[in-house]
Amino acid sequence: MNSKEIRIYNLSPDEFKESIRSVVKELMPQQKKNEEKLSTPDELLTVDETLKLLKCSKQALWNWRKKGILPAYRLGNRVYYKKSDIFNKLVKQV
């Protein structure tokens, strides 16, 4: 993506709209790529993979699980987190 500087304080309303349109045109392909990455909704992550993804401590992850902030799934003695749950929670936080 090419980087361009846009100065909006001297633009007319029509020029401003055109600038916004050009920014949206440039961002749409990147948005589609991001949506494709998130298209694996049922991918399960281990605790260690989740910790690396969220860059948080085990204690924080455990607290979020206990408070119901981030749902966890048990298979036998192991705990897993759905990648889609993590991304959905992150999107809601932003």
C-alpha positions as CSV (number, residue, x, y, z in Angstrom):
1,M,0.0,0.0,0.0
2,N,1.4,3.4,-1.0
3,S,1.6,6.0,1.7
4,K,0.2,9.4,0.9
5,E,-0.3,12.4,3.0
6,I,-3.7,14.0,2.9
7,R,-4.2,17.5,4.3
8,I,-7.9,17.8,5.0
9,Y,-8.0,21.3,6.5
10,N,-7.8,23.0,3.0
11,L,-10.1,20.6,1.2
12,S,-13.6,21.5,-0.1
13,P,-16.4,19.1,0.9
14,D,-16.2,17.4,-2.5
15,E,-12.4,17.0,-2.3
16,F,-12.8,15.6,1.2
17,K,-15.4,13.0,0.0
18,E,-13.1,12.0,-2.8
19,S,-10.2,11.6,-0.4
20,I,-12.3,9.4,1.8
21,R,-13.3,7.3,-1.2
22,S,-9.7,6.7,-2.2
23,V,-8.8,5.7,1.4
24,V,-11.7,3.2,1.5
25,K,-10.7,1.8,-2.0
26,E,-7.2,1.2,-0.7
27,L,-8.3,-0.4,2.6
28,M,-11.0,-2.8,1.1
29,P,-8.5,-5.4,-0.2
30,Q,-6.8,-5.5,3.2
31,Q,-10.2,-5.9,4.9
32,K,-11.1,-8.8,2.7
33,K,-7.7,-10.5,3.5
34,N,-8.4,-10.1,7.2
35,E,-11.9,-11.6,6.9
36,E,-10.4,-14.6,5.1
37,K,-8.0,-15.1,8.0
38,L,-10.9,-15.2,10.4
39,S,-12.9,-17.6,8.3
40,T,-11.7,-20.6,10.4
41,P,-14.2,-20.1,13.2
42,D,-13.8,-23.5,14.9
43,E,-10.1,-23.6,15.2
44,L,-9.2,-24.5,18.8
45,L,-6.2,-23.1,20.4
46,T,-4.3,-24.6,23.4
47,V,-3.7,-22.5,26.5
48,D,-0.1,-21.8,25.3
49,E,-1.2,-20.8,21.8
50,T,-3.8,-18.5,23.3
51,L,-1.2,-16.9,25.6
52,K,1.1,-16.2,22.7
53,L,-1.8,-14.7,20.7
54,L,-3.1,-12.5,23.5
55,K,0.3,-11.8,25.0
56,C,-1.0,-12.1,28.5
57,S,-0.2,-14.1,31.6
58,K,-1.8,-17.4,32.5
59,Q,-3.4,-15.8,35.5
60,A,-5.1,-13.2,33.4
61,L,-6.4,-15.8,31.0
62,W,-7.6,-18.0,33.9
63,N,-9.4,-14.9,35.4
64,W,-11.1,-14.1,32.1
65,R,-12.2,-17.7,31.8
66,K,-13.6,-17.8,35.4
67,K,-15.4,-14.5,35.0
68,G,-17.0,-15.7,31.7
69,I,-15.2,-13.0,29.6
70,L,-13.5,-15.6,27.4
71,P,-15.3,-19.0,27.1
72,A,-13.1,-22.1,27.3
73,Y,-13.8,-25.6,26.2
74,R,-12.6,-28.8,27.9
75,L,-11.7,-31.9,26.0
76,G,-10.6,-34.4,28.6
77,N,-8.1,-32.7,30.9
78,R,-7.2,-30.0,28.4
79,V,-8.6,-26.5,28.0
80,Y,-9.0,-25.0,24.6
81,Y,-10.2,-21.6,23.3
82,K,-11.9,-21.0,20.0
83,K,-10.0,-18.6,17.8
84,S,-13.3,-17.0,16.7
85,D,-14.3,-16.3,20.3
86,I,-11.0,-14.5,20.9
87,F,-11.4,-12.4,17.8
88,N,-15.0,-11.6,18.5
89,K,-14.1,-10.5,22.0
90,L,-11.3,-8.3,20.7
91,V,-13.5,-6.7,18.1
92,K,-16.2,-5.9,20.7
93,Q,-13.5,-4.3,22.9
94,V,-12.3,-1.9,20.2
